[in-house]
Amino acid sequence: MNTLPDKQKNIWRSFWSLTVIQSMNSLNEKGVQFLLIALGIWMSQKLQYPLSVLIVLPFVLFSPLGGWLADRYCKTRLLQAMVLLQVVVLTGMTAGLFMHSLWLAVGFFTVFCVQAMFFSPAKKGLVKDIVGSENIGFASGILEISSMLALLIGQIGALSLVYVLLTQWGPESGYEAAAWPCAFATIGAGIVFLLSLTIPRYQPQSTKPFQWSLLWQHFAQLKMLWRNKVLRNCEIGIGYFWFIAGMMMLIALQMAEEANTVSEQAAFMEVLAQQKDSALLIAWISGGSILGGIIASVVCAKRIRIWVANVGGVGMTLGCILLAVAPYGSLLFLMSLAFTGFVAAGYLVPLNALLQDKADNDKRGDVIAAGNLVDCFLGMLSVGVQFILCECGVSPSVQCALLAATSAVVALFIYVNTKKIN
């Protein structure tokens, strides 16, 4: 009599375990990135740009191979292997930091970025295996929002920890201030690896053998994604989310820097404090995103509701308009940041769920890998576009107005091409 309830409990127990595992992976990845950025500031080296490139480069280079592995082999086994690799990588980074070897730590961080690429299709592919189509809207949304929360905690937490430890131990203790948080992250990763052993195994859906062409099959995956109208339209919408997310983060940093300028001779602690304040500004966007994602996940709990994405698209347009006219630092400005994040997350959740649900079971890893490639390309494009606008002297307010215009176009596109799905 209790078979069905027990089965449902096991399903959701596995899903919440997966959520904790991927959240810890995201927290550690972003946390150690910002530990290295803080260490770079301490050493008067700008590491934020090369580290940002390192994070997305593996997705550009190895996405087809990652998708093939997730389809061809047990996703649970692949997930467990990547979590174990994370423990090894963090151990190496910790050793490098205690040895005062920045480049050894950066070398292990590069391996971490490759690990994250292989981890992504396995993690996302497991969602439908665990919860099925009926619950994928809710589950996919929770997974995305928990990842955003973990990234936010990792970013702000790393900078704040280094700042506090340097205040306590003295400004000469830069390596130790980065090494000890990394050591505790290693312990946490070990605990998460044990948790990953509780995830059930699911049979792979593909029997496609390895081919060397997987190393350059990016365009074939994109072609497969683009031929399916529903998948294509979903990915256009998802990709735009990562474009506007990248732009908004950089615009917020530019606003914070212009409002809190420091001289070239400023002390390290003053510069690091500015970076910490910039991270807190981004928290307004991320906080809104987390709340919006949770609500959208609940709304889409039993059915993927595309109208949520349509409302989110209109909301992003309105949010960017408010940011273009609101005085920096005012309550309206801060609330506009939170509102933009709120509606953007609501826009993302149903599109992400629809992409995973409509992909063929034996090609879901390929579809996710192709989507990751598009997302990373648009994320890199956002960096280039914002840099050019900044160098050309375009003010943050005008940049927000430009984003309002592009958001309106994308919102109309999503509405026209998805209105028949529901």
NUROLO-707189 format. One record per residue (C-alpha): residue number from 0; residue in one letter; x negated, y negated, z. Coordinates in steps of 0.001 Angstrom, whole numbers, plus 500000, padded with zeros to 6 digits. Layout:
<nodes>
<node num="NUM" residuo="a" u="X" v="Y" w="Z"/>
...
</nodes>
This chain:
<nodes>
<node num="0" residuo="m" u="500000" v="500000" w="500000"/>
<node num="1" residuo="n" u="497083" v="497625" w="500663"/>
<node num="2" residuo="t" u="495179" v="498448" w="497449"/>
<node num="3" residuo="l" u="496094" v="495264" w="495546"/>
<node num="4" residuo="p" u="495489" v="492872" w="498463"/>
<node num="5" residuo="d" u="492145" v="494567" w="499179"/>
<node num="6" residuo="k" u="491196" v="494288" w="495507"/>
<node num="7" residuo="q" u="492094" v="490588" w="495476"/>
<node num="8" residuo="k" u="490018" v="490040" w="498613"/>
<node num="9" residuo="n" u="487029" v="491733" w="496995"/>
<node num="10" residuo="i" u="487443" v="489614" w="493856"/>
<node num="11" residuo="w" u="487432" v="486345" w="495755"/>
<node num="12" residuo="r" u="484682" v="487508" w="498109"/>
<node num="13" residuo="s" u="482505" v="488152" w="495059"/>
<node num="14" residuo="f" u="483428" v="484812" w="493521"/>
<node num="15" residuo="w" u="482594" v="482819" w="496655"/>
<node num="16" residuo="s" u="479303" v="484688" w="496925"/>
<node num="17" residuo="l" u="478552" v="483690" w="493329"/>
<node num="18" residuo="t" u="479434" v="480090" w="494192"/>
<node num="19" residuo="v" u="476979" v="480061" w="497102"/>
<node num="20" residuo="i" u="474251" v="481644" w="494954"/>
<node num="21" residuo="q" u="474556" v="479169" w="492087"/>
<node num="22" residuo="s" u="474893" v="476224" w="494491"/>
<node num="23" residuo="m" u="471675" v="477194" w="496247"/>
<node num="24" residuo="n" u="469937" v="477553" w="492887"/>
<node num="25" residuo="s" u="471086" v="474052" w="491870"/>
<node num="26" residuo="l" u="470181" v="472540" w="495262"/>
<node num="27" residuo="n" u="466690" v="474031" w="495181"/>
<node num="28" residuo="e" u="466049" v="473030" w="491572"/>
<node num="29" residuo="k" u="467076" v="469403" w="492097"/>
<node num="30" residuo="g" u="465539" v="469295" w="495571"/>
<node num="31" residuo="v" u="462050" v="470386" w="494493"/>
<node num="32" residuo="q" u="462263" v="468111" w="491431"/>
<node num="33" residuo="f" u="462770" v="465099" w="493690"/>
<node num="34" residuo="l" u="460149" v="466326" w="496152"/>
<node num="35" residuo="l" u="457688" v="466183" w="493243"/>
<node num="36" residuo="i" u="459037" v="462777" w="492143"/>
<node num="37" residuo="a" u="458531" v="461450" w="495682"/>
<node num="38" residuo="l" u="455039" v="462952" w="495741"/>
<node num="39" residuo="g" u="454353" v="461294" w="492396"/>
<node num="40" residuo="i" u="455393" v="457918" w="493838"/>
<node num="41" residuo="w" u="453033" v="458566" w="496766"/>
<node num="42" residuo="m" u="450231" v="459256" w="494251"/>
<node num="43" residuo="s" u="451246" v="456319" w="491997"/>
<node num="44" residuo="q" u="452244" v="458706" w="489198"/>
<node num="45" residuo="k" u="455572" v="458524" w="487366"/>
<node num="46" residuo="l" u="456646" v="462165" w="487276"/>
<node num="47" residuo="q" u="460378" v="461567" w="486784"/>
<node num="48" residuo="y" u="460164" v="461466" w="482987"/>
<node num="49" residuo="p" u="458053" v="464615" w="482350"/>
<node num="50" residuo="l" u="459994" v="466547" w="485004"/>
<node num="51" residuo="s" u="463314" v="465546" w="483388"/>
<node num="52" residuo="v" u="462032" v="466837" w="480041"/>
<node num="53" residuo="l" u="460841" v="470085" w="481653"/>
<node num="54" residuo="i" u="464326" v="470758" w="483024"/>
<node num="55" residuo="v" u="466068" v="470650" w="479629"/>
<node num="56" residuo="l" u="463252" v="471960" w="477391"/>
<node num="57" residuo="p" u="463787" v="475680" w="478182"/>
<node num="58" residuo="f" u="467456" v="475350" w="477184"/>
<node num="59" residuo="v" u="466371" v="473943" w="473840"/>
<node num="60" residuo="l" u="463689" v="476588" w="473268"/>
<node num="61" residuo="f" u="465166" v="479790" w="474688"/>
<node num="62" residuo="s" u="468981" v="479471" w="474683"/>
<node num="63" residuo="p" u="469554" v="482282" w="472105"/>
<node num="64" residuo="l" u="467395" v="484681" w="474107"/>
<node num="65" residuo="g" u="469224" v="483770" w="477325"/>
<node num="66" residuo="g" u="472612" v="484307" w="475688"/>
<node num="67" residuo="w" u="471549" v="487671" w="474245"/>
<node num="68" residuo="l" u="470291" v="488911" w="477616"/>
<node num="69" residuo="a" u="473559" v="487915" w="479337"/>
<node num="70" residuo="d" u="475629" v="489774" w="476694"/>
<node num="71" residuo="r" u="473366" v="492791" w="476222"/>
<node num="72" residuo="y" u="472594" v="493665" w="479841"/>
<node num="73" residuo="c" u="474395" v="493649" w="483161"/>
<node num="74" residuo="k" u="474904" v="489997" w="484101"/>
<node num="75" residuo="t" u="474707" v="490863" w="487800"/>
<node num="76" residuo="r" u="471288" v="492472" w="487367"/>
<node num="77" residuo="l" u="470081" v="489448" w="485405"/>
<node num="78" residuo="l" u="471428" v="487101" w="488089"/>
<node num="79" residuo="q" u="469665" v="489061" w="490836"/>
<node num="80" residuo="a" u="466389" v="489055" w="488906"/>
<node num="81" residuo="m" u="466556" v="485277" w="488459"/>
<node num="82" residuo="v" u="467312" v="484687" w="492144"/>
<node num="83" residuo="l" u="464323" v="486862" w="493074"/>
<node num="84" residuo="l" u="462179" v="484892" w="490610"/>
<node num="85" residuo="q" u="463311" v="481707" w="492369"/>
<node num="86" residuo="v" u="461870" v="483043" w="495638"/>
<node num="87" residuo="v" u="458549" v="483746" w="493916"/>
<node num="88" residuo="v" u="458482" v="480309" w="492271"/>
<node num="89" residuo="l" u="459259" v="478432" w="495486"/>
<node num="90" residuo="t" u="456593" v="480423" w="497310"/>
<node num="91" residuo="g" u="454067" v="479362" w="494664"/>
<node num="92" residuo="m" u="455193" v="475726" w="494829"/>
<node num="93" residuo="t" u="454903" v="475705" w="498617"/>
<node num="94" residuo="a" u="451406" v="477169" w="498428"/>
<node num="95" residuo="g" u="450409" v="474586" w="495812"/>
<node num="96" residuo="l" u="451663" v="471709" w="497972"/>
<node num="97" residuo="f" u="449909" v="472956" w="501111"/>
<node num="98" residuo="m" u="446726" v="473355" w="499016"/>
<node num="99" residuo="h" u="447143" v="469720" w="497857"/>
<node num="100" residuo="s" u="447359" v="470876" w="494243"/>
<node num="101" residuo="l" u="450004" v="468804" w="492472"/>
<node num="102" residuo="w" u="449559" v="470513" w="489130"/>
<node num="103" residuo="l" u="449864" v="474001" w="490598"/>
<node num="104" residuo="a" u="453186" v="472898" w="492090"/>
<node num="105" residuo="v" u="454260" v="471386" w="488756"/>
<node num="106" residuo="g" u="453242" v="474613" w="486990"/>
<node num="107" residuo="f" u="455517" v="476687" w="489239"/>
<node num="108" residuo="f" u="458273" v="474102" w="488766"/>
<node num="109" residuo="t" u="458007" v="474708" w="485009"/>
<node num="110" residuo="v" u="458700" v="478402" w="485643"/>
<node num="111" residuo="f" u="461654" v="477342" w="487817"/>
<node num="112" residuo="c" u="463102" v="475435" w="484839"/>
<node num="113" residuo="v" u="462815" v="478552" w="482646"/>
<node num="114" residuo="q" u="464471" v="480570" w="485418"/>
<node num="115" residuo="a" u="467389" v="478119" w="485496"/>
<node num="116" residuo="m" u="467932" v="478586" w="481756"/>
<node num="117" residuo="f" u="468261" v="482385" w="482039"/>
<node num="118" residuo="f" u="470316" v="482004" w="485230"/>
<node num="119" residuo="s" u="472970" v="479796" w="483563"/>
<node num="120" residuo="p" u="474591" v="482194" w="481016"/>
<node num="121" residuo="a" u="474522" v="485044" w="483532"/>
<node num="122" residuo="k" u="476239" v="482897" w="486171"/>
<node num="123" residuo="k" u="478884" v="481439" w="483860"/>
<node num="124" residuo="g" u="479496" v="484741" w="482106"/>
<node num="125" residuo="l" u="480244" v="486459" w="485417"/>
<node num="126" residuo="v" u="483119" v="484109" w="486269"/>
<node num="127" residuo="k" u="485643" v="485691" w="483901"/>
<node num="128" residuo="d" u="484375" v="489195" w="484739"/>
<node num="129" residuo="i" u="485100" v="488570" w="488406"/>
<node num="130" residuo="v" u="488367" v="486582" w="488428"/>
<node num="131" residuo="g" u="489900" v="487274" w="484973"/>
<node num="132" residuo="s" u="491668" v="484859" w="482621"/>
<node num="133" residuo="e" u="494471" v="484009" w="485050"/>
<node num="134" residuo="n" u="492169" v="482377" w="487602"/>
<node num="135" residuo="i" u="489367" v="481122" w="485388"/>
<node num="136" residuo="g" u="490609" v="477511" w="485393"/>
<node num="137" residuo="f" u="490327" v="477285" w="489170"/>
<node num="138" residuo="a" u="487148" v="479370" w="489434"/>
<node num="139" residuo="s" u="485267" v="477578" w="486668"/>
<node num="140" residuo="g" u="486133" v="474203" w="488162"/>
<node num="141" residuo="i" u="485009" v="475182" w="491652"/>
<node num="142" residuo="l" u="481747" v="476527" w="490262"/>
<node num="143" residuo="e" u="481011" v="473292" w="488402"/>
<node num="144" residuo="i" u="481935" v="471048" w="491313"/>
<node num="145" residuo="s" u="479933" v="473048" w="493838"/>
<node num="146" residuo="s" u="476957" v="472736" w="491502"/>
<node num="147" residuo="m" u="477424" v="468939" w="491334"/>
<node num="148" residuo="l" u="477592" v="468780" w="495135"/>
<node num="149" residuo="a" u="474447" v="470872" w="495449"/>
<node num="150" residuo="l" u="472595" v="468674" w="492943"/>
<node num="151" residuo="l" u="473642" v="465574" w="494873"/>
<node num="152" residuo="i" u="472526" v="467022" w="498220"/>
<node num="153" residuo="g" u="469235" v="468163" w="496712"/>
<node num="154" residuo="q" u="468498" v="464773" w="495190"/>
<node num="155" residuo="i" u="469381" v="462577" w="498155"/>
<node num="156" residuo="g" u="468171" v="465111" w="500708"/>
<node num="157" residuo="a" u="464701" v="465478" w="499164"/>
<node num="158" residuo="l" u="464035" v="461737" w="498982"/>
<node num="159" residuo="s" u="465434" v="461152" w="502467"/>
<node num="160" residuo="l" u="463413" v="464003" w="503998"/>
<node num="161" residuo="v" u="460148" v="462811" w="502485"/>
<node num="162" residuo="y" u="460898" v="459265" w="503653"/>
<node num="163" residuo="v" u="461673" v="460406" w="507227"/>
<node num="164" residuo="l" u="458671" v="462755" w="507451"/>
<node num="165" residuo="l" u="456276" v="460106" w="506165"/>
<node num="166" residuo="t" u="457695" v="457673" w="508686"/>
<node num="167" residuo="q" u="457021" v="460192" w="511475"/>
<node num="168" residuo="w" u="453684" v="461627" w="510277"/>
<node num="169" residuo="g" u="452167" v="458575" w="508608"/>
<node num="170" residuo="p" u="451803" v="457546" w="504961"/>
<node num="171" residuo="e" u="448736" v="459782" w="504464"/>
<node num="172" residuo="s" u="450833" v="462973" w="504878"/>
<node num="173" residuo="g" u="452421" v="463020" w="501417"/>
<node num="174" residuo="y" u="451636" v="466642" w="500559"/>
<node num="175" residuo="e" u="452807" v="467953" w="503936"/>
<node num="176" residuo="a" u="456037" v="465899" w="503725"/>
<node num="177" residuo="a" u="456825" v="467657" w="500419"/>
<node num="178" residuo="a" u="455500" v="471103" w="501388"/>
<node num="179" residuo="w" u="457566" v="471737" w="504523"/>
<node num="180" residuo="p" u="460992" v="471107" w="502872"/>
<node num="181" residuo="c" u="459849" v="473360" w="500009"/>
<node num="182" residuo="a" u="458951" v="476080" w="502529"/>
<node num="183" residuo="f" u="462422" v="475950" w="504093"/>
<node num="184" residuo="a" u="463969" v="476083" w="500596"/>
<node num="185" residuo="t" u="461972" v="479277" w="500015"/>
<node num="186" residuo="i" u="463461" v="480869" w="503124"/>
<node num="187" residuo="g" u="466962" v="479868" w="502001"/>
<node num="188" residuo="a" u="466345" v="481384" w="498564"/>
<node num="189" residuo="g" u="465335" v="484665" w="500200"/>
<node num="190" residuo="i" u="468611" v="484799" w="502122"/>
<node num="191" residuo="v" u="470551" v="484031" w="498924"/>
<node num="192" residuo="f" u="468773" v="486898" w="497143"/>
<node num="193" residuo="l" u="470145" v="489292" w="499766"/>
<node num="194" residuo="l" u="473607" v="487830" w="499151"/>
<node num="195" residuo="s" u="473246" v="488413" w="495400"/>
<node num="196" residuo="l" u="472942" v="492149" w="496070"/>
<node num="197" residuo="t" u="476628" v="492168" w="497106"/>
<node num="198" residuo="i" u="477891" v="491024" w="493656"/>
<node num="199" residuo="p" u="479558" v="493935" w="491765"/>
<node num="200" residuo="r" u="478057" v="495104" w="488485"/>
<node num="201" residuo="y" u="480003" v="494825" w="485236"/>
<node num="202" residuo="q" u="479387" v="496723" w="482036"/>
<node num="203" residuo="p" u="477756" v="494652" w="479254"/>
<node num="204" residuo="q" u="480050" v="494057" w="476282"/>
<node num="205" residuo="s" u="477397" v="493937" w="473574"/>
<node num="206" residuo="t" u="475069" v="496595" w="472152"/>
<node num="207" residuo="k" u="473144" v="494216" w="469896"/>
<node num="208" residuo="p" u="469438" v="495180" w="469925"/>
<node num="209" residuo="f" u="466599" v="492744" w="470470"/>
<node num="210" residuo="q" u="465405" v="490906" w="467383"/>
<node num="211" residuo="w" u="462491" v="488517" w="467126"/>
<node num="212" residuo="s" u="464835" v="486126" w="465358"/>
<node num="213" residuo="l" u="466382" v="485452" w="468782"/>
<node num="214" residuo="l" u="463463" v="483101" w="469356"/>
<node num="215" residuo="w" u="464664" v="480830" w="466532"/>
<node num="216" residuo="q" u="468369" v="481718" w="466285"/>
<node num="217" residuo="h" u="469609" v="478429" w="467716"/>
<node num="218" residuo="f" u="471369" v="477340" w="464551"/>
<node num="219" residuo="a" u="473074" v="480729" w="464152"/>
<node num="220" residuo="q" u="474559" v="480398" w="467644"/>
<node num="221" residuo="l" u="475660" v="476845" w="466946"/>
<node num="222" residuo="k" u="477226" v="477976" w="463675"/>
<node num="223" residuo="m" u="479190" v="480694" w="465496"/>
<node num="224" residuo="l" u="480401" v="478129" w="468038"/>
<node num="225" residuo="w" u="481265" v="475579" w="465358"/>
<node num="226" residuo="r" u="483295" v="478008" w="463209"/>
<node num="227" residuo="n" u="485840" v="478481" w="465994"/>
<node num="228" residuo="k" u="487970" v="475333" w="466082"/>
<node num="229" residuo="v" u="489031" v="475659" w="469724"/>
<node num="230" residuo="l" u="485479" v="476344" w="470936"/>
<node num="231" residuo="r" u="484098" v="473547" w="468774"/>
<node num="232" residuo="n" u="486537" v="470950" w="470066"/>
<node num="233" residuo="c" u="485962" v="472045" w="473669"/>
<node num="234" residuo="e" u="482204" v="471741" w="473282"/>
<node num="235" residuo="i" u="482457" v="468291" w="471712"/>
<node num="236" residuo="g" u="484361" v="467179" w="474799"/>
<node num="237" residuo="i" u="482001" v="468946" w="477236"/>
<node num="238" residuo="g" u="478928" v="467595" w="475469"/>
<node num="239" residuo="y" u="480268" v="464067" w="475701"/>
<node num="240" residuo="f" u="480710" v="464526" w="479461"/>
<node num="241" residuo="w" u="476988" v="465237" w="479827"/>
<node num="242" residuo="f" u="476174" v="462288" w="477564"/>
<node num="243" residuo="i" u="478214" v="459826" w="479631"/>
<node num="244" residuo="a" u="476967" v="461420" w="482874"/>
<node num="245" residuo="g" u="473367" v="460850" w="481806"/>
<node num="246" residuo="m" u="474120" v="457291" w="480698"/>
<node num="247" residuo="m" u="475967" v="456411" w="483908"/>
<node num="248" residuo="m" u="473170" v="457735" w="486104"/>
<node num="249" residuo="l" u="470555" v="455667" w="484253"/>
<node num="250" residuo="i" u="472785" v="452584" w="484166"/>
<node num="251" residuo="a" u="473323" v="452871" w="487928"/>
<node num="252" residuo="l" u="469552" v="453163" w="488464"/>
<node num="253" residuo="q" u="468980" v="450122" w="486257"/>
<node num="254" residuo="m" u="471558" v="448145" w="488233"/>
<node num="255" residuo="a" u="469941" v="449125" w="491538"/>
<node num="256" residuo="e" u="466449" v="448231" w="490313"/>
<node num="257" residuo="e" u="467570" v="444845" w="488973"/>
<node num="258" residuo="a" u="469349" v="444064" w="492240"/>
<node num="259" residuo="n" u="466453" v="445261" w="494447"/>
<node num="260" residuo="t" u="463250" v="444344" w="492648"/>
<node num="261" residuo="v" u="459886" v="445133" w="494225"/>
<node num="262" residuo="s" u="456514" v="443742" w="493231"/>
<node num="263" residuo="e" u="453828" v="445826" w="491553"/>
<node num="264" residuo="q" u="451819" v="445590" w="494770"/>
<node num="265" residuo="a" u="454703" v="446850" w="496916"/>
<node num="266" residuo="a" u="453848" v="449467" w="499506"/>
<node num="267" residuo="f" u="454720" v="453082" w="498805"/>
<node num="268" residuo="m" u="457347" v="453232" w="501551"/>
<node num="269" residuo="e" u="459126" v="450197" w="500075"/>
<node num="270" residuo="v" u="459247" v="451778" w="496615"/>
<node num="271" residuo="l" u="460436" v="455095" w="498026"/>
<node num="272" residuo="a" u="463137" v="453317" w="500014"/>
<node num="273" residuo="q" u="464349" v="451700" w="496772"/>
<node num="274" residuo="q" u="464532" v="455130" w="495126"/>
<node num="275" residuo="k" u="466489" v="456436" w="498113"/>
<node num="276" residuo="d" u="468969" v="453568" w="497776"/>
<node num="277" residuo="s" u="469344" v="454325" w="494057"/>
<node num="278" residuo="a" u="470196" v="457935" w="494921"/>
<node num="279" residuo="l" u="472864" v="456734" w="497354"/>
<node num="280" residuo="l" u="474384" v="454618" w="494587"/>
<node num="281" residuo="i" u="474623" v="457710" w="492395"/>
<node num="282" residuo="a" u="476370" v="459387" w="495347"/>
<node num="283" residuo="w" u="479417" v="457192" w="494708"/>
<node num="284" residuo="i" u="479714" v="458637" w="491207"/>
<node num="285" residuo="s" u="479024" v="462191" w="492348"/>
<node num="286" residuo="g" u="481394" v="461937" w="495308"/>
<node num="287" residuo="g" u="484216" v="460933" w="493000"/>
<node num="288" residuo="s" u="483267" v="463776" w="490654"/>
<node num="289" residuo="i" u="483428" v="466340" w="493436"/>
<node num="290" residuo="l" u="486875" v="465212" w="494578"/>
<node num="291" residuo="g" u="488193" v="465016" w="491008"/>
<node num="292" residuo="g" u="486819" v="468443" w="490177"/>
<node num="293" residuo="i" u="488437" v="470035" w="493212"/>
<node num="294" residuo="i" u="491840" v="468533" w="492387"/>
<node num="295" residuo="a" u="491557" v="469520" w="488717"/>
<node num="296" residuo="s" u="490590" v="473063" w="489740"/>
<node num="297" residuo="v" u="493675" v="473344" w="491947"/>
<node num="298" residuo="v" u="495931" v="471980" w="489182"/>
<node num="299" residuo="c" u="494444" v="474519" w="486744"/>
<node num="300" residuo="a" u="494501" v="477345" w="489308"/>
<node num="301" residuo="k" u="496976" v="479617" w="487485"/>
<node num="302" residuo="r" u="496797" v="478134" w="484007"/>
<node num="303" residuo="i" u="494361" v="476008" w="482022"/>
<node num="304" residuo="r" u="496121" v="472647" w="481628"/>
<node num="305" residuo="i" u="494574" v="470602" w="478830"/>
<node num="306" residuo="w" u="496651" v="467538" w="479691"/>
<node num="307" residuo="v" u="494309" v="467116" w="482670"/>
<node num="308" residuo="a" u="491444" v="466549" w="480208"/>
<node num="309" residuo="n" u="493553" v="464031" w="478277"/>
<node num="310" residuo="v" u="494293" v="462063" w="481440"/>
<node num="311" residuo="g" u="490613" v="462242" w="482350"/>
<node num="312" residuo="g" u="489576" v="460852" w="478966"/>
<node num="313" residuo="v" u="491853" v="457835" w="479390"/>
<node num="314" residuo="g" u="490587" v="457418" w="482946"/>
<node num="315" residuo="m" u="486937" v="457399" w="481842"/>
<node num="316" residuo="t" u="487757" v="454590" w="479420"/>
<node num="317" residuo="l" u="489442" v="452564" w="482159"/>
<node num="318" residuo="g" u="486624" v="453284" w="484632"/>
<node num="319" residuo="c" u="483953" v="452034" w="482230"/>
<node num="320" residuo="i" u="485976" v="448856" w="481593"/>
<node num="321" residuo="l" u="486168" v="448220" w="485352"/>
<node num="322" residuo="l" u="482410" v="448761" w="485714"/>
<node num="323" residuo="a" u="481797" v="446282" w="482897"/>
<node num="324" residuo="v" u="483664" v="443485" w="484703"/>
<node num="325" residuo="a" u="483221" v="444271" w="488424"/>
<node num="326" residuo="p" u="480484" v="442334" w="490292"/>
<node num="327" residuo="y" u="477592" v="444629" w="491264"/>
<node num="328" residuo="g" u="477775" v="445814" w="494870"/>
<node num="329" residuo="s" u="481378" v="444701" w="495380"/>
<node num="330" residuo="l" u="484031" v="447047" w="496711"/>
<node num="331" residuo="l" u="485652" v="447060" w="493259"/>
<node num="332" residuo="f" u="482331" v="448089" w="491717"/>
<node num="333" residuo="l" u="481773" v="450962" w="494161"/>
<node num="334" residuo="m" u="485350" v="452154" w="493851"/>
<node num="335" residuo="s" u="485030" v="451987" w="490047"/>
<node num="336" residuo="l" u="481946" v="454217" w="490222"/>
<node num="337" residuo="a" u="483862" v="456743" w="492322"/>
<node num="338" residuo="f" u="486929" v="456509" w="490066"/>
<node num="339" residuo="t" u="484879" v="457088" w="486911"/>
<node num="340" residuo="g" u="483274" v="460161" w="488455"/>
<node num="341" residuo="f" u="486690" v="461358" w="489656"/>
<node num="342" residuo="v" u="488379" v="461251" w="486242"/>
<node num="343" residuo="a" u="485283" v="462511" w="484398"/>
<node num="344" residuo="a" u="485239" v="465691" w="486488"/>
<node num="345" residuo="g" u="488968" v="466186" w="485885"/>
<node num="346" residuo="y" u="488257" v="465815" w="482180"/>
<node num="347" residuo="l" u="485484" v="468457" w="482301"/>
<node num="348" residuo="v" u="487175" v="471242" w="484292"/>
<node num="349" residuo="p" u="489875" v="472416" w="481815"/>
<node num="350" residuo="l" u="487553" v="472088" w="478799"/>
<node num="351" residuo="n" u="484894" v="474208" w="480488"/>
<node num="352" residuo="a" u="487440" v="476840" w="481497"/>
<node num="353" residuo="l" u="488953" v="476967" w="478005"/>
<node num="354" residuo="l" u="485531" v="477434" w="476403"/>
<node num="355" residuo="q" u="484718" v="480409" w="478644"/>
<node num="356" residuo="d" u="488179" v="481934" w="478299"/>
<node num="357" residuo="k" u="488448" v="481738" w="474496"/>
<node num="358" residuo="a" u="484950" v="483087" w="473800"/>
<node num="359" residuo="d" u="484896" v="486774" w="472757"/>
<node num="360" residuo="n" u="483760" v="489000" w="475615"/>
<node num="361" residuo="d" u="480782" v="490380" w="473673"/>
<node num="362" residuo="k" u="479700" v="486901" w="472560"/>
<node num="363" residuo="r" u="480421" v="484855" w="475687"/>
<node num="364" residuo="g" u="476745" v="484585" w="476566"/>
<node num="365" residuo="d" u="475943" v="483337" w="473061"/>
<node num="366" residuo="v" u="478750" v="480768" w="473238"/>
<node num="367" residuo="i" u="477585" v="479525" w="476645"/>
<node num="368" residuo="a" u="473984" v="479373" w="475435"/>
<node num="369" residuo="a" u="475020" v="477389" w="472345"/>
<node num="370" residuo="g" u="477049" v="475060" w="474542"/>
<node num="371" residuo="n" u="474067" v="474589" w="476864"/>
<node num="372" residuo="l" u="471973" v="473647" w="473833"/>
<node num="373" residuo="v" u="474496" v="470989" w="472768"/>
<node num="374" residuo="d" u="474816" v="469684" w="476338"/>
<node num="375" residuo="c" u="471036" v="469396" w="476741"/>
<node num="376" residuo="f" u="470633" v="467681" w="473376"/>
<node num="377" residuo="l" u="473281" v="465099" w="474259"/>
<node num="378" residuo="g" u="471756" v="464692" w="477716"/>
<node num="379" residuo="m" u="468393" v="463922" w="476103"/>
<node num="380" residuo="l" u="470141" v="461614" w="473619"/>
<node num="381" residuo="s" u="471678" v="459673" w="476502"/>
<node num="382" residuo="v" u="468186" v="459048" w="477906"/>
<node num="383" residuo="g" u="466980" v="457744" w="474538"/>
<node num="384" residuo="v" u="470038" v="455578" w="473933"/>
<node num="385" residuo="q" u="469962" v="454035" w="477398"/>
<node num="386" residuo="f" u="466216" v="453409" w="477162"/>
<node num="387" residuo="i" u="466630" v="451616" w="473825"/>
<node num="388" residuo="l" u="469529" v="449525" w="475123"/>
<node num="389" residuo="c" u="467537" v="448626" w="478229"/>
<node num="390" residuo="e" u="464435" v="447705" w="476187"/>
<node num="391" residuo="c" u="466579" v="445573" w="473883"/>
<node num="392" residuo="g" u="467799" v="443597" w="476883"/>
<node num="393" residuo="v" u="471383" v="444880" w="476789"/>
<node num="394" residuo="s" u="472850" v="444320" w="480244"/>
<node num="395" residuo="p" u="474377" v="447196" w="482271"/>
<node num="396" residuo="s" u="477803" v="445539" w="481976"/>
<node num="397" residuo="v" u="477646" v="445562" w="478174"/>
<node num="398" residuo="q" u="476432" v="449170" w="478254"/>
<node num="399" residuo="c" u="479497" v="450100" w="480312"/>
<node num="400" residuo="a" u="481698" v="448319" w="477764"/>
<node num="401" residuo="l" u="480095" v="450365" w="474968"/>
<node num="402" residuo="l" u="480777" v="453552" w="476942"/>
<node num="403" residuo="a" u="484402" v="452477" w="477339"/>
<node num="404" residuo="a" u="484700" v="452287" w="473536"/>
<node num="405" residuo="t" u="483092" v="455694" w="472938"/>
<node num="406" residuo="s" u="485186" v="457257" w="475723"/>
<node num="407" residuo="a" u="488355" v="455976" w="474074"/>
<node num="408" residuo="v" u="487344" v="457578" w="470764"/>
<node num="409" residuo="v" u="486515" v="460923" w="472401"/>
<node num="410" residuo="a" u="489737" v="460857" w="474477"/>
<node num="411" residuo="l" u="491765" v="460378" w="471284"/>
<node num="412" residuo="f" u="489851" v="463190" w="469570"/>
<node num="413" residuo="i" u="490472" v="465625" w="472433"/>
<node num="414" residuo="y" u="494173" v="464717" w="472563"/>
<node num="415" residuo="v" u="494717" v="465172" w="468810"/>
<node num="416" residuo="n" u="492819" v="468478" w="468635"/>
<node num="417" residuo="t" u="494118" v="470147" w="471808"/>
<node num="418" residuo="k" u="497749" v="468994" w="472076"/>
<node num="419" residuo="k" u="499053" v="472275" w="470630"/>
<node num="420" residuo="i" u="497109" v="474523" w="473022"/>
<node num="421" residuo="n" u="499501" v="474014" w="475925"/>
</nodes>
